Amino acid sequence: MNQAIRNTWIIAIAMFALLFGSLTVVQFFEADNLNANDWNSRTLYKDFDKNRGAILVAGNPIAESVPSSDDEFEFQRVYNDPELYGPLTGFYSLVYGATQMESAMNGELSGSSNDFFYDRILQLFSGSQVAGASVELTIDPELQKLAYDSIPDGVKGSIVVMEPKTGNILAMVSKPSFDPNQLAGHNTDEVAANMAELEEVPGLSPFTNPATESLLAPGSVFKLVDTAAALESGKYDENSKLDNPAELPLPGTNVSLPNFVNGGCSARTTADFSFALEQSCNTPFAQIAMDLGEDAIADQAAKFGFGESYNIPVNVTASQFPTGMSDDLLAQAAIGQYDVRVTPLQVAMMTSAIANDGMLMKPNLVRTVRAPDLRVLDSPKPEELQRSLSAENAQLIQQWMVNAVDRGIANRAAIPGVEVAGKTGTAELLAGSEGNNSWFTGFAPADDPQAVVSVVIEDVDLATGSQLTSPSARQLLEAVLNK
C-alpha cells in the first residue's frame, strides 16, 4: 500500500514538474517568438488598440494610425499613396497578420521592442499607453514615383535604385501593386473578400515584394559574374582573346548554343572582354565558365551575395546558382539561363559592388527610428558585407560597362555629357512562352557612381523590353544626377 502511494506521489510530482516546465518555456523562453508571430491574433487584437508608429518617407507618413470611432478599436491603420508603397510597407491586418516593413519593424512600430522597456514600466504606474516609434525609410519620394511610373500599368516588373557606397535603397517599386487599405480594415468579412479579389490579379501576391522575393532568370546580366570570376582567377586579363564562334556545340549533346543575334557579335570570331560585353555575346562566356569550372563561377556568385538571405530589415530571398551541373548546363548557366535565379535586389547588389570598386555594401531601407518624443532609437550606418572582387578588376569591368552604353547594345541608357555604365540582359522563359525577362543594370557617373539602377520587365517581347528597361534607367539616373 505504501509503495502504491509512493508511486502515485512520484507520478504527480513528475506531472507537476512537466507542467511547470512547459509553462516556463511558453511564458519566458518562447514569449517573444509567440508575441512576434504574425498569426498571433491575441497580440494583433491587443496592438490594434495601440497608437502604432508611422512609416515615413521624407518626413511624410506613408503608413499611420488614426483614431477610429466606428468600432471597438481605438485606431485604424491608413496607407497613403498605397499602390506606390504597398509592396514596401506591406499591410497590418486583423485577418492576415503583418507583412514587409509592418512585420520587420513591428517591435518598434508597436512600442513593444526593448527600446521601450522603461516606457512600459512607467505605463504600469501612470496608466498611459505606450505609443510606437516612427520608422523613416531611405526612399526618395521623387525617384520612387518616377520609377513606379516607368512601368506601364498591365506590365509586370520591378525597379531598384541603390546608393553603391552606402547600400541605401532610394527607390524600390513593383507592378502590379495593391492597396494595403483593403486589408487593414476591422471588418474581417470585407477584408477576406478584398484579399480574394487581390489574389485573382495576374502576377500579384499581396504577401510578397517582388523586388526582394521574386526569383527570376537573369539572362545576360549574369555575364558580369563570369567576367569577375575570369579576372579574379588570374587566368584572364584585360588583354585576353576570347573565341567568339557563332555557335558553340554543347558537350554531351547534339545541340549548340547560339550567339546573341541582335547585336554585333557576328562581326568578330575573336573578341576581347569589352567587345563581348558590349554586344552581349554568349559563346565566349559559356567557354569561360567551362574553362574555369562550376566552383569558380559559384564562388564568385557567392561573393556578390548569391546564396545569402538578408534582412534589410525586410527579408530578401537568397538568389540561386545551381550546382552539380554537367558542362552543357554550366554553359547555359553562364549566360543566366538554366536554373540560375536572382531577385532584382541581388542584381542591384552585384552592380553596386562593381560600381563601389569591388566592395559589397549591405542594402538598407531604414534611415532612422524615432521614439514619440523624437529621440533617435536607431540610425543604421553603412555596413560592408564583403569584398566581391579587387578594385583593379572592378574598375576594368566599370570601363567595359561604359563601352556597352557608348557603343554597344545598352546605348539607350546613354546620357549626353555623362559616362553611364550598363549591361542589358534577356532571359528566355519556359518552352512555349513567347516572352522574355528583359533586364538593364547600371550606374552613373562611372567615375563617381551616385546610384545604381536595376530594372526587370517580365514576360515581354524583345522590342518592348528594350523600350522599357534602358530608357527607364536613363531617366532615373538623370533624376539622381540633377538633384
C-alpha positions as CSV (number, residue, x, y, z in Angstrom):
1,M,0.0,0.0,0.0
2,N,2.8,2.4,0.9
3,Q,4.5,1.6,-2.4
4,A,1.4,2.4,-4.3
5,I,1.0,5.8,-2.6
6,R,4.7,6.5,-3.1
7,N,4.4,5.7,-6.9
8,T,1.3,8.0,-7.1
9,W,3.2,10.8,-5.5
10,I,6.2,10.3,-7.9
11,I,3.8,10.5,-10.9
12,A,2.0,13.5,-9.5
13,I,5.3,15.4,-8.9
14,A,6.6,14.4,-12.3
15,M,3.4,15.7,-14.0
16,F,3.6,18.9,-11.9
17,A,7.3,19.4,-13.0
18,L,6.4,18.8,-16.6
19,L,3.5,21.3,-16.4
20,F,5.6,23.8,-14.6
21,G,8.4,23.4,-17.2
22,S,6.1,23.8,-20.1
23,L,4.6,27.0,-18.6
24,T,8.1,28.3,-18.0
25,V,9.1,27.6,-21.6
26,V,6.0,29.3,-23.0
27,Q,5.9,32.3,-20.7
28,F,9.6,33.1,-20.6
29,F,11.7,31.5,-23.4
30,E,9.1,31.5,-26.2
31,A,7.2,34.6,-25.2
32,D,9.0,36.9,-27.6
33,N,8.6,34.5,-30.5
34,L,4.9,34.0,-29.8
35,N,4.3,37.7,-29.5
36,A,6.1,38.3,-32.7
37,N,4.2,35.7,-34.6
38,D,2.2,37.3,-37.4
39,W,-0.6,34.9,-36.9
40,N,-1.0,35.6,-33.1
41,S,-4.5,37.1,-33.2
42,R,-4.4,37.8,-29.5
43,T,-1.4,40.1,-30.0
44,L,-2.9,41.6,-33.0
45,Y,-6.2,42.5,-31.2
46,K,-4.2,44.0,-28.3
47,D,-2.0,46.0,-30.7
48,F,-4.9,47.3,-32.7
49,D,-5.8,49.4,-29.6
50,K,-2.3,51.0,-29.7
51,N,-1.2,54.1,-31.4
52,R,1.1,52.4,-33.8
53,G,4.0,54.4,-35.1
54,A,4.2,55.8,-38.6
55,I,6.3,54.7,-41.6
56,L,7.7,57.8,-43.1
57,V,9.3,58.8,-46.4
58,A,11.0,62.3,-46.5
59,G,9.1,63.1,-43.2
60,N,5.7,62.3,-44.6
61,P,3.7,59.3,-43.4
62,I,3.0,56.5,-45.9
63,A,1.5,54.4,-43.2
64,E,0.0,55.8,-40.0
65,S,-2.6,55.0,-37.3
66,V,-5.5,57.4,-37.0
67,P,-8.3,57.5,-34.3
68,S,-11.2,55.1,-35.1
69,S,-14.6,56.0,-33.8
70,D,-16.9,53.4,-35.6
71,D,-15.9,50.1,-33.9
72,E,-14.3,48.6,-30.8
73,F,-10.7,49.5,-31.8
74,E,-9.2,52.9,-31.0
75,F,-7.1,53.2,-34.1
76,Q,-7.3,52.4,-37.8
77,R,-4.2,51.8,-39.9
78,V,-4.1,54.0,-43.0
79,Y,-1.8,53.8,-46.0
80,N,-1.1,56.9,-48.1
81,D,-0.1,56.6,-51.8
82,P,-0.9,52.9,-51.2
83,E,-0.1,51.4,-54.6
84,L,3.2,53.3,-54.8
85,Y,4.4,52.0,-51.5
86,G,2.3,48.9,-50.9
87,P,5.0,46.2,-51.7
88,L,7.3,48.1,-49.3
89,T,5.1,48.8,-46.3
90,G,3.1,45.6,-46.6
91,F,0.0,45.5,-44.5
92,Y,-1.1,45.2,-40.9
93,S,-4.3,43.1,-40.8
94,L,-6.5,41.5,-38.2
95,V,-7.1,38.6,-40.6
96,Y,-3.7,38.1,-42.3
97,G,-1.2,39.4,-39.9
98,A,1.7,41.8,-40.8
99,T,4.0,41.7,-43.8
100,Q,7.0,43.6,-45.1
101,M,8.0,46.7,-43.1
102,E,4.9,46.4,-40.9
103,S,6.2,42.9,-39.9
104,A,10.0,43.5,-39.9
105,M,9.8,46.7,-37.7
106,N,6.8,45.6,-35.7
107,G,8.6,45.8,-32.3
108,E,9.5,49.4,-33.0
109,L,6.2,50.4,-34.6
110,S,4.1,48.8,-31.8
111,G,6.3,50.1,-29.0
112,S,7.0,46.5,-27.8
113,S,10.7,46.4,-28.5
114,N,13.4,46.6,-25.8
115,D,13.9,50.3,-26.6
116,F,10.5,50.9,-24.8
117,F,11.3,48.9,-21.6
118,Y,11.3,52.0,-19.4
119,D,8.2,53.4,-21.1
120,R,6.3,50.2,-20.3
121,I,7.4,50.4,-16.7
122,L,6.1,54.0,-16.5
123,Q,2.9,52.8,-18.1
124,L,2.2,50.4,-15.2
125,F,2.1,53.4,-12.8
126,S,0.6,56.1,-15.0
127,G,-1.9,54.1,-16.9
128,S,-0.9,55.8,-20.1
129,Q,-0.5,54.0,-23.4
130,V,2.9,53.3,-24.9
131,A,3.0,54.8,-28.4
132,G,5.1,53.2,-31.1
133,A,8.2,54.6,-32.8
134,S,8.2,56.1,-36.3
135,V,10.4,54.5,-38.9
136,E,11.7,56.7,-41.7
137,L,12.8,54.9,-44.9
138,T,15.8,55.7,-47.1
139,I,13.4,56.1,-50.1
140,D,13.5,59.2,-52.2
141,P,9.8,60.0,-53.0
142,E,10.5,61.7,-56.4
143,L,12.6,58.7,-57.5
144,Q,10.0,56.3,-56.2
145,K,7.3,58.0,-58.2
146,L,9.4,58.2,-61.3
147,A,10.3,54.5,-61.1
148,Y,6.7,53.5,-60.5
149,D,5.5,55.5,-63.5
150,S,8.2,53.9,-65.6
151,I,6.5,50.6,-65.5
152,P,3.2,50.8,-67.6
153,D,0.0,49.5,-66.0
154,G,-0.7,45.9,-67.0
155,V,3.1,45.1,-67.2
156,K,4.9,43.1,-64.6
157,G,8.2,44.4,-63.4
158,S,10.4,45.8,-60.7
159,I,13.0,48.6,-60.3
160,V,15.6,49.1,-57.6
161,V,17.6,52.3,-57.2
162,M,20.5,52.0,-54.7
163,E,23.5,54.0,-53.5
164,P,26.5,51.8,-54.1
165,K,28.7,53.5,-51.5
166,T,26.2,53.2,-48.6
167,G,23.8,50.4,-49.6
168,N,20.8,52.8,-49.0
169,I,17.8,52.0,-51.2
170,L,16.5,55.1,-52.9
171,A,13.6,53.5,-54.7
172,M,12.0,50.1,-54.9
173,V,8.9,49.5,-56.9
174,S,6.9,46.7,-58.4
175,K,3.9,46.3,-60.6
176,P,1.2,45.1,-60.3
177,S,0.8,46.7,-56.9
178,F,-2.1,46.8,-54.5
179,D,-3.8,48.9,-51.9
180,P,-3.0,47.8,-48.3
181,N,-6.0,49.8,-47.0
182,Q,-8.2,46.9,-48.4
183,L,-6.6,44.6,-45.9
184,A,-6.3,46.9,-42.9
185,G,-10.0,47.3,-42.1
186,H,-11.6,46.0,-39.0
187,N,-14.5,44.2,-40.8
188,T,-12.9,40.8,-41.2
189,D,-15.5,39.6,-43.8
190,E,-14.8,42.6,-46.0
191,V,-11.0,42.1,-45.6
192,A,-11.3,38.5,-46.6
193,A,-13.4,39.4,-49.7
194,N,-10.8,42.0,-50.7
195,M,-8.0,39.5,-50.4
196,A,-9.9,37.1,-52.6
197,E,-10.2,39.8,-55.3
198,L,-6.5,40.7,-55.0
199,E,-5.4,37.1,-55.4
200,E,-7.2,37.0,-58.7
201,V,-5.0,39.7,-60.2
202,P,-2.5,38.1,-62.6
203,G,1.1,38.3,-61.3
204,L,0.2,39.8,-57.9
205,S,0.7,38.3,-54.4
206,P,-0.1,40.9,-51.6
207,F,2.1,38.8,-49.3
208,T,5.4,39.4,-51.2
209,N,7.6,42.2,-52.5
210,P,8.8,41.0,-56.0
211,A,11.9,43.3,-55.8
212,T,13.2,41.3,-52.8
213,E,11.5,37.9,-53.1
214,S,10.8,37.0,-56.7
215,L,13.4,34.7,-58.2
216,L,13.9,35.3,-61.9
217,A,16.3,34.1,-64.7
218,P,18.8,37.0,-65.0
219,G,19.9,36.4,-68.6
220,S,23.0,38.2,-69.8
221,V,23.4,40.5,-66.7
222,F,24.9,37.3,-65.2
223,K,27.8,37.7,-67.6
224,L,29.1,40.3,-65.1
225,V,29.6,37.4,-62.7
226,D,31.5,35.4,-65.4
227,T,33.7,38.4,-66.1
228,A,34.6,38.9,-62.5
229,A,35.3,35.2,-62.0
230,A,37.6,35.2,-65.0
231,L,39.6,38.2,-63.9
232,E,39.8,37.1,-60.3
233,S,41.0,33.6,-61.4
234,G,44.2,35.1,-62.8
235,K,43.8,33.1,-66.0
236,Y,42.3,36.0,-67.8
237,D,43.2,39.7,-68.0
238,E,42.2,42.8,-70.0
239,N,44.2,41.6,-73.0
240,S,42.8,38.1,-73.2
241,K,41.5,37.0,-76.5
242,L,38.2,35.0,-76.4
243,D,37.0,32.7,-79.1
244,N,33.6,34.0,-80.4
245,P,32.0,31.5,-82.7
246,A,28.5,32.0,-84.0
247,E,27.5,28.7,-82.3
248,L,29.1,26.6,-79.5
249,P,28.4,22.9,-79.5
250,L,27.4,21.9,-76.0
251,P,29.4,18.9,-74.7
252,G,27.4,15.6,-74.5
253,T,24.5,16.9,-76.5
254,N,23.6,17.3,-80.2
255,V,22.6,21.0,-79.8
256,S,24.6,24.2,-80.0
257,L,24.4,27.5,-78.0
258,P,24.0,30.4,-80.4
259,N,25.4,33.8,-80.0
260,F,23.1,36.8,-79.4
261,V,21.7,37.5,-82.8
262,N,20.5,41.1,-82.3
263,G,23.9,42.6,-81.5
264,G,27.1,42.8,-83.5
265,C,28.7,39.5,-82.3
266,S,29.0,38.2,-85.8
267,A,31.5,40.9,-86.7
268,R,34.3,39.1,-84.9
269,T,35.3,35.5,-84.4
270,T,37.8,36.5,-81.7
271,A,36.8,39.1,-79.1
272,D,38.1,40.8,-76.0
273,F,36.1,41.3,-72.8
274,S,35.0,44.7,-73.8
275,F,33.5,43.6,-77.1
276,A,31.9,40.5,-75.6
277,L,30.1,42.6,-73.0
278,E,29.3,45.4,-75.4
279,Q,27.5,43.1,-77.8
280,S,26.4,40.6,-75.1
281,C,28.0,37.6,-76.9
282,N,27.0,34.2,-75.4
283,T,29.7,31.8,-76.6
284,P,32.8,33.5,-75.0
285,F,31.2,33.5,-71.6
286,A,30.0,29.9,-71.9
287,Q,33.5,28.8,-72.8
288,I,35.0,30.8,-69.9
289,A,32.6,29.0,-67.5
290,M,33.5,25.6,-68.8
291,D,37.2,26.5,-68.6
292,L,37.1,27.8,-65.0
293,G,34.6,25.2,-63.8
294,E,31.4,25.4,-61.8
295,D,33.1,26.0,-58.5
296,A,34.8,29.2,-59.7
297,I,31.6,30.7,-61.0
298,A,29.7,29.6,-57.9
299,D,32.3,31.1,-55.6
300,Q,32.2,34.4,-57.5
301,A,28.4,34.5,-57.4
302,A,28.6,33.9,-53.6
303,K,31.0,36.9,-53.3
304,F,28.3,39.0,-54.9
305,G,25.7,37.8,-52.4
306,F,24.2,34.7,-54.0
307,G,23.0,32.0,-51.6
308,E,22.5,34.5,-48.7
309,S,19.2,35.7,-47.3
310,Y,19.4,39.2,-45.9
311,N,17.3,41.3,-43.6
312,I,17.3,44.9,-44.7
313,P,15.2,44.8,-42.4
314,V,12.6,43.1,-44.7
315,N,13.6,39.6,-45.8
316,V,15.5,39.2,-49.0
317,T,15.2,35.7,-50.7
318,A,18.5,34.1,-51.4
319,S,19.4,34.1,-55.1
320,Q,20.5,30.8,-56.6
321,F,23.3,29.4,-58.7
322,P,22.8,25.7,-59.4
323,T,25.4,23.1,-58.5
324,G,26.3,19.6,-59.8
325,M,26.0,20.6,-63.4
326,S,27.4,18.9,-66.5
327,D,29.4,21.2,-68.8
328,D,26.4,21.8,-71.2
329,L,24.3,23.0,-68.3
330,L,27.1,25.1,-66.9
331,A,27.4,26.8,-70.3
332,Q,23.7,27.7,-70.1
333,A,24.0,28.9,-66.5
334,A,26.9,31.1,-67.5
335,I,24.5,33.2,-69.7
336,G,21.9,33.4,-66.9
337,Q,19.7,30.6,-68.1
338,Y,19.1,27.0,-66.9
339,D,18.4,27.2,-63.1
340,V,20.1,30.5,-62.2
341,R,17.6,32.7,-60.3
342,V,18.0,36.1,-58.9
343,T,16.0,38.8,-57.1
344,P,16.0,42.3,-58.7
345,L,17.7,43.5,-55.5
346,Q,20.5,40.9,-56.0
347,V,21.2,42.3,-59.5
348,A,21.4,45.8,-57.9
349,M,23.8,44.5,-55.2
350,M,26.1,42.8,-57.7
351,T,26.2,46.0,-59.8
352,S,26.8,48.1,-56.7
353,A,29.8,46.0,-55.7
354,I,31.3,46.7,-59.2
355,A,30.5,50.4,-59.0
356,N,32.0,50.6,-55.5
357,D,35.4,49.3,-56.6
358,G,34.6,45.8,-55.5
359,M,33.2,46.3,-52.1
360,L,29.7,45.0,-51.5
361,M,27.6,47.0,-49.0
362,K,24.6,45.7,-47.1
363,P,21.3,47.0,-48.6
364,N,19.3,49.2,-46.2
365,L,15.8,50.6,-46.1
366,V,15.8,52.4,-42.7
367,R,17.1,55.9,-42.2
368,T,16.1,56.5,-38.6
369,V,13.8,55.1,-35.9
370,R,12.5,57.7,-33.6
371,A,10.5,57.5,-30.3
372,P,7.4,59.6,-29.9
373,D,9.5,62.2,-28.1
374,L,11.7,62.4,-31.2
375,R,14.8,60.8,-29.6
376,V,16.7,58.7,-32.1
377,L,16.5,55.0,-31.2
378,D,18.4,53.7,-34.3
379,S,20.1,55.2,-37.3
380,P,21.8,52.4,-39.3
381,K,25.3,53.1,-40.6
382,P,26.6,51.8,-43.9
383,E,27.8,48.2,-43.4
384,E,30.4,46.4,-45.5
385,L,29.4,42.8,-46.3
386,Q,32.4,41.6,-48.1
387,R,34.9,42.3,-50.9
388,S,33.4,40.8,-54.1
389,L,36.5,41.5,-56.3
390,S,39.6,43.6,-56.4
391,A,39.4,47.3,-57.0
392,E,41.5,46.9,-60.1
393,N,39.3,44.3,-61.6
394,A,36.1,46.2,-60.7
395,Q,37.5,49.3,-62.5
396,L,38.1,47.2,-65.6
397,I,34.5,46.0,-65.6
398,Q,33.3,49.6,-65.0
399,Q,35.0,50.7,-68.1
400,W,33.7,47.8,-70.2
401,M,30.2,48.6,-69.0
402,V,30.7,52.2,-70.1
403,N,31.7,50.9,-73.5
404,A,28.5,48.8,-73.6
405,V,26.5,52.1,-73.3
406,D,28.7,54.2,-75.5
407,R,28.9,51.8,-78.4
408,G,27.1,48.6,-77.5
409,I,23.5,47.3,-77.1
410,A,23.0,49.3,-73.9
411,N,23.1,52.6,-75.8
412,R,19.6,53.6,-74.9
413,A,20.8,54.3,-71.4
414,A,23.3,57.0,-72.6
415,I,23.1,60.5,-71.1
416,P,24.9,63.3,-73.0
417,G,28.0,64.5,-71.2
418,V,27.9,61.7,-68.6
419,E,29.7,58.4,-68.6
420,V,27.0,55.8,-67.9
421,A,28.0,52.1,-67.2
422,G,25.4,49.5,-68.1
423,K,24.6,45.9,-69.0
424,T,21.5,44.5,-70.6
425,G,20.1,41.1,-70.3
426,T,17.4,38.9,-72.0
427,A,16.3,35.7,-70.3
428,E,14.2,33.3,-72.3
429,L,11.2,31.8,-70.4
430,L,9.9,28.3,-70.3
431,A,9.3,26.5,-73.6
432,G,6.0,27.5,-75.1
433,S,6.3,31.1,-73.9
434,E,6.9,33.8,-76.4
435,G,8.0,36.3,-73.8
436,N,11.3,37.1,-72.1
437,N,12.5,38.8,-69.0
438,S,14.2,42.0,-70.1
439,W,16.9,43.5,-67.8
440,F,19.1,46.5,-67.5
441,T,21.5,47.3,-64.7
442,G,24.0,50.1,-64.5
443,F,25.2,53.3,-62.7
444,A,26.4,56.8,-63.2
445,P,28.6,58.7,-63.4
446,A,31.0,55.9,-64.0
447,D,34.0,57.6,-62.3
448,D,32.0,58.5,-59.1
449,P,28.8,56.4,-59.0
450,Q,25.9,58.1,-57.2
451,A,23.2,55.5,-58.0
452,V,22.8,52.0,-59.4
453,V,19.5,51.3,-61.3
454,S,18.4,47.8,-61.9
455,V,15.3,47.2,-64.0
456,V,13.5,44.0,-64.9
457,I,10.4,43.8,-67.1
458,E,8.8,40.3,-67.1
459,D,7.4,38.2,-69.9
460,V,7.6,40.7,-72.8
461,D,8.9,40.6,-76.3
462,L,12.4,41.9,-77.1
463,A,11.3,45.2,-78.6
464,T,9.0,46.0,-75.6
465,G,11.7,45.0,-73.1
466,S,14.3,47.3,-74.7
467,Q,11.9,50.2,-74.8
468,L,11.1,49.8,-71.0
469,T,14.4,48.9,-69.4
470,S,17.4,51.1,-70.6
471,P,15.3,54.2,-71.2
472,S,13.8,53.9,-67.7
473,A,17.2,53.5,-66.2
474,R,18.4,56.6,-68.1
475,Q,15.5,58.7,-66.7
476,L,16.2,57.6,-63.2
477,L,20.0,58.2,-63.4
478,E,19.3,61.7,-64.8
479,A,17.0,62.4,-61.9
480,V,19.6,61.4,-59.4
481,L,22.3,63.5,-61.1
482,N,20.0,66.5,-61.3
483,K,19.4,66.6,-57.6
